[in-house]
Amino acid sequence: MKAILLDPTGELDPIQRAPLTKPASLTGLTVGLLDISKARGNVFLDRIEQLFNLRGVSTKRYKKPTFTRPAPISLVQEIASQCDVVVEGLAD
């Protein structure tokens, strides 16, 4: 029996991208915290933000309108223009 792999994104020809270089330190960078609107994701990000702030790391908060759809392009552009790195809460 042959296995069939299904792509949940629905992309017929996905773009291949190399991972970005990770920063050596968060000093002087702004970390975006993206809540995808799943239950209790805000609780997780509240704690992450608290830990970053205790270490002097600047944070900005963002929230998707719903977890059932990708983030609106305008939100992605806003995050990209205001943040150096992003932490995204993915599950409840």
Rosetta silent file (secondary structure, phi, psi, omega in degrees, C-alpha in Angstrom):
SEQUENCE: MKAILLDPTGELDPIQRAPLTKPASLTGLTVGLLDISKARGNVFLDRIEQLFNLRGVSTKRYKKPTFTRPAPISLVQEIASQCDVVVEGLAD
SCORE:     score description
SCORE:     0.000 S_00000001
   1 L     0.000  131.659 -178.579    0.000    0.000    0.000 S_00000001
   2 L   -88.733  132.041  178.109    1.381    3.401   -1.004 S_00000001
   3 L   -80.556  143.553  177.459    1.318    6.209    1.610 S_00000001
   4 L  -116.735  126.658  178.360   -0.114    9.567    0.601 S_00000001
   5 L   -99.869  123.848  179.358    1.195   12.743    2.257 S_00000001
   6 L  -103.913  134.409  178.113   -1.273   15.618    2.402 S_00000001
   7 L   -91.496  114.730 -177.215   -0.107   19.224    2.735 S_00000001
   8 L   -68.869  -12.496 -179.514   -2.450   21.052    5.147 S_00000001
   9 L   -81.242  -19.713 -178.642   -1.543   24.427    3.632 S_00000001
  10 L    79.209    6.126  179.287   -3.085   23.599    0.269 S_00000001
  11 L   -76.256  132.228  178.200   -0.003   24.900   -1.543 S_00000001
  12 L   -84.185  -29.287 -179.343    0.670   23.095   -4.788 S_00000001
  13 L  -138.541   78.389 -175.792    4.226   24.392   -5.109 S_00000001
  14 L   -61.430  145.885  179.277    5.526   25.458   -1.659 S_00000001
  15 L   -78.177  132.081  176.487    8.328   28.006   -1.536 S_00000001
  16 L   -91.953  125.084 -179.426   11.630   26.654   -0.263 S_00000001
  17 L  -129.416  142.581  173.536   13.341   29.083    2.129 S_00000001
  18 L   -80.405  143.117  177.578   16.578   28.885    4.081 S_00000001
  19 L   -61.434  146.364  176.153   16.198   29.587    7.820 S_00000001
  20 L   -72.730  154.127  176.920   17.183   33.079    8.929 S_00000001
  21 L   -69.486  132.103  179.265   20.300   33.495   11.023 S_00000001
  22 L   -79.498  140.693  178.260   19.471   33.538   14.729 S_00000001
  23 L   -68.614  147.517  178.935   20.719   36.536   16.706 S_00000001
  24 L   -70.475  -26.575 -177.240   23.559   35.846   19.149 S_00000001
  25 L  -151.883  156.688  175.754   21.774   37.931   21.794 S_00000001
  26 L   -94.306   -0.626  179.762   18.452   39.709   22.299 S_00000001
  27 L   -58.260  124.525  178.937   20.196   42.777   23.749 S_00000001
  28 L    80.854   -2.044  179.998   18.925   45.859   21.966 S_00000001
  29 L   -98.943  160.208  174.261   16.371   43.901   19.924 S_00000001
  30 E  -107.346  128.092 -179.731   12.584   44.056   20.073 S_00000001
  31 E  -101.851  121.793  174.373   10.767   40.746   20.522 S_00000001
  32 E   -85.277  136.926  177.648    7.253   40.499   19.088 S_00000001
  33 E  -115.204  110.474 -175.218    4.836   38.263   21.004 S_00000001
  34 E  -103.639  115.915  175.385    2.071   36.962   18.757 S_00000001
  35 E   -90.781  121.702 -177.552   -1.063   35.527   20.355 S_00000001
  36 L   -88.327    8.489  176.736   -2.871   33.393   17.768 S_00000001
  37 L    77.321   22.812  171.690   -6.146   33.612   19.756 S_00000001
  38 L   -86.835  155.912 -178.298   -6.116   30.056   21.125 S_00000001
  39 L   -55.628  131.267  175.974   -7.345   29.511   24.668 S_00000001
  40 L    65.661    8.773  174.711   -4.832   30.573   27.347 S_00000001
  41 H   -61.563  -34.939  178.856   -2.202   31.590   24.796 S_00000001
  42 H   -63.995  -34.035  178.539   -2.243   35.008   26.416 S_00000001
  43 H   -64.543  -45.136  176.861   -1.327   33.425   29.784 S_00000001
  44 H   -59.979  -48.302 -177.233    1.731   31.785   28.216 S_00000001
  45 H   -69.747  -30.657  174.802    2.774   35.004   26.474 S_00000001
  46 H   -58.357  -45.393 -178.744    2.204   37.060   29.658 S_00000001
  47 H   -68.252  -42.634  177.474    4.782   34.878   31.421 S_00000001
  48 H   -60.596  -44.631  179.868    7.221   34.967   28.494 S_00000001
  49 H   -61.349  -42.568  178.998    6.895   38.772   28.362 S_00000001
  50 H   -59.437  -45.334  179.392    7.539   39.013   32.097 S_00000001
  51 H   -64.687  -42.703  176.906   10.717   36.940   31.775 S_00000001
  52 H   -61.545  -47.262 -177.336   11.974   38.981   28.820 S_00000001
  53 H   -62.742  -36.177  176.492   11.246   42.260   30.620 S_00000001
  54 H   -62.075  -26.190 -179.927   13.115   41.089   33.737 S_00000001
  55 L   -96.787    7.467  177.341   16.153   40.648   31.481 S_00000001
  56 L    79.547   15.652 -179.979   15.733   44.097   29.919 S_00000001
  57 L   -88.945  130.197  179.461   14.441   42.812   26.578 S_00000001
  58 E   -76.908  135.187 -179.941   11.900   45.070   24.843 S_00000001
  59 E  -127.755  155.394  172.345    8.636   43.382   23.790 S_00000001
  60 E  -134.087  140.092 -177.840    5.578   44.259   21.701 S_00000001
  61 E  -103.388  143.777  177.784    2.288   42.351   21.802 S_00000001
  62 E  -141.204  156.929  178.632    0.136   41.353   18.829 S_00000001
  63 E  -144.990  131.136  174.049   -2.967   39.203   18.412 S_00000001
  64 L   -72.480  149.970  177.486   -4.490   37.466   15.419 S_00000001
  65 L   -64.135  -33.409 -178.893   -8.253   37.977   15.010 S_00000001
  66 L  -155.675  146.991  179.115   -8.800   34.193   14.957 S_00000001
  67 L   -78.000  -11.411 -175.070   -6.661   31.053   15.177 S_00000001
  68 L   -81.205   -7.471 -178.250   -8.553   29.463   12.276 S_00000001
  69 L  -134.173  156.522  174.672   -6.946   31.661    9.606 S_00000001
  70 L   -60.753  157.428  177.194   -3.464   32.923    8.801 S_00000001
  71 L   -61.529  139.820  176.357   -2.520   36.319   10.204 S_00000001
  72 L   -58.959  145.507 -178.879   -3.700   39.179    8.003 S_00000001
  73 H   -55.284  -38.727 -179.892   -0.950   40.546    5.757 S_00000001
  74 H   -62.167  -36.769  177.793   -1.255   43.949    7.429 S_00000001
  75 H   -69.464  -43.021  177.782   -0.508   42.354   10.826 S_00000001
  76 H   -59.982  -43.720  179.908    2.467   40.432    9.429 S_00000001
  77 H   -65.901  -39.414  178.195    3.833   43.639    7.889 S_00000001
  78 H   -61.743  -47.210  179.649    3.323   45.550   11.150 S_00000001
  79 H   -62.295  -46.138 -178.646    5.207   42.900   13.132 S_00000001
  80 H   -61.881  -33.584 -178.083    8.013   42.716   10.554 S_00000001
  81 H   -82.103  -18.607 -174.770    8.470   46.501   10.598 S_00000001
  82 H  -111.426  -11.607 -173.353    8.480   46.797   14.413 S_00000001
  83 L  -128.986  154.351  177.889   10.244   43.643   15.657 S_00000001
  84 L   -95.849  -34.750  177.255   13.540   41.863   15.233 S_00000001
  85 E  -141.564  162.570 -176.834   12.350   38.412   16.359 S_00000001
  86 E  -135.079  139.591  169.421    8.952   36.855   17.160 S_00000001
  87 E  -112.735  127.612 -176.979    7.625   34.348   19.682 S_00000001
  88 E  -118.764  126.207  175.651    4.309   32.839   18.626 S_00000001
  89 E   -80.636  113.059 -171.379    1.976   30.975   21.004 S_00000001
  90 L   -96.573  -18.514 -174.928    0.801   28.035   18.853 S_00000001
  91 L  -146.604  165.294  179.407   -1.478   25.919   21.022 S_00000001
  92 L   -94.109    0.000    0.000   -3.776   25.946   24.029 S_00000001
